[in-house]
């Protein structure tokens, strides 16, 4: 059951990262710089979380 949540965690973190970056770009009225930065941070965080969850099965 735990493995079913790995993909969900990864996708959710990337989507939230992009959404936060988009919101910040909208408020500051900038190009999509923050959207890219937060999207990449969400992806990295999602990968780290996936590794953490998968290491429980060693």
ABEGO torsion letter per residue (X at the ends): XAAAAAAAAAAAAAAAAAAAAAAAAAAAGBBAAAAAAAAAAAAAAAAAAAAAAAAAAX
